[in-house]
Amino acid sequence: MFTPELRTRLLTGLVCLLPLASTGLAAENTPHLGQAVSEDQLQGVDLIVMPDGSGLPPGAGTAAQGRALYAQQCAACHGAQGEGTPGVPALAGGSTTATPPLMTVGSYWPYATTVYDYVRRAMPPTAPKSLSDVEVYQVVAYVLHLNGLITEDFELNRNSLPAVVMPNRDGFVDRSQVQKASP
């Protein structure tokens, strides 16, 4: 009745459909981990600052204000002058043309706003997001000052920070603009 070829095709088809048929059973056997997140809880997570400065919070700070905070919160890992310590990257004094390149905030990062975004989210590593928005402006101002990018009394805020031109701003390719080569 069934040829061996037809039988093989039917069995192959059934084997391929079996995972689809069992997805309904899998949904009922989930471990029910997690819980719904409220809008208030999301406010502390959605801290994205874009290169153009959109998403920057109100506040301001200078390198002079950030010096003591840097010494207290950052220097133990990154060094007193941002030179880095064993296993922790340097923040200042780098060069992308050195061999090997020393990629620091001043020599590698394309946007000062990205520095703010990173510090706000991840620093200090033992207590991420523990710095206030003003403290982040102060520490970022100090790091930019260590790199010679701003003066000690330059006030960083949501308007002035995006205007800081980083030395390597043009050293990156906007991948969203790269077209795929046609075969």
N, C-alpha and C positions, 0 to 999 in steps of 0.2 A: 504494500500500500504506500508507504513512505520510502522514497529512495534514500540511500545513505547521505547524499548531498542535501536533500531537503531536511532530513532529520538533523543534520549538523547545523543548518541555518536556523531552524526553529529553536534548537537548544541554545545557540549563540544569542539569539534574540531574547529568549527568556532570561538568560544570565545577565544580559545588559539591562533589562527592565527591572530586575529584582531590586537593585538599590533604590530605584525611584519609588517602588511600592513600599519600601520599608521606611521612607522618610517620615511618614505620618506617625509611625510607632516611635521613632527616635524623639520626636518633639514631645511626646507624652512622658518620656523617661528622662527628662533633663533634671539636673540637680537643683534647679531653682536658686542659683547663686545670684547675689547682688540685689539691688533695690532700685526703685525709680529715683531719679535725681530731680530735685526741684530747680526752678529758675534761679532762686537765691544761691543755691549751691554751685550752679554753673558760673555765677559771676566771678568767683575766685579762680576759676580754671581758664576762662576765656580771656587771656591776657596777651593777645597778639598785637604786636607793634609792627607795622609795615615799614619798608624802607623810606616811604615818603612821609613818615611820621604819624600817619593815621593810627589811632589806638593809643597814642601817648597820653598819659594822664596829666592832670594839672599838677603843678609843683615846680620847683626850681632848685638849683644847687650850683655851687662853684667848687673848683678844685681846693681852694683854701678851706672850705667847709668840709670837704670830703677827706682831707688828709688824715685827721684823727680817726675817722670811721674806717678808712682803709687800714690804718695801723692796727686797729682793734679787730676788724672782721676779715681782712684779706692777707695781710703781710705774712702771717705764719705759714701760709701755703705758697703765695706768689712772690715773697721776698719784699723787703722794705722799699725797693725802687722798682718793683715789678719785674725783677730779673728771673723769677722762677726759683723753684727748689727741686731737688731730685724727685722726678715723677710728676711734677706739677708744672704746667706750661708757664713760660715767661709771658708777661703782658706788655712789656716795653723793650725797646732796644733791638728789635728784630730787623731782618732784611730778607726779602724773597730772592735776592740775587746772590746771597752768600752760599757757600757749599759746605754742608747742606743748608738749605734755607731755614731761617729761624722765623717762623710765622707767629707774629704777635698781633695784638689789637691794632697797633699802628702800621704794621707792614703788610698785613694780610686782609683784615676784615674790610669789606667793601662799604659798609654803611655804619655810621655811629649809632643809628637807631637800633640796629641789630645788637650792638653791645648792650644797650639799655634793655632790650627785650630779653637777652640771655641772662644778664645779671638779675633782673627782676624775677625771672622764673626759677633760676637754678642756684643762685648764690646766697649765702655761703652754702657749701654742699652739706654741711651738718644741719642746716635749718633753712632750706629753700623757701622763698617767698616771705621770709621773716623781716626783710627790710621794707620800710615805708617807701612810697613813691618818691618822696623828697630825698630820703637817704640814697635811693638808687641814683637819682640825678647827681647827688654829691659824689658818690663813689665813681660813677662813670666820668664825671668831670675830672676827677683826680687821675684816673687811668688815661684819659685823653691828654691831660696835662703832662703826665709822665712820658708820653709819646711825642711831646712838642707840638701837639695839634691845636691846643687852645692855651690862653694865658691863665694864670692862677685865679684871676678875678672875673673871668668870662662866665656869665650866667647861662647855664644850660636850662632849657625849659622846652615845652612842647613846640615852640616856634623856632628856637635857635638850634636845637639838636639836629633836626633834619638838614640844616644848612651847613653843618660841619662836613667838609669834603675830606674823605679819607684818601690817603695816598694810593691805595690799590682799587679805588672805585671802578676803574675801567679795566681791571685785570681779570674780570670774569665774563663768561659768555652767558647771555640770557638764553637758557635752554628752551624757553617757550617760543623763541623766535627762530630756532634752528629747524630747517626743513629736512625731512628725511630724503635721502637720495633715492631716486627711482631706480628700480632693478633693471 
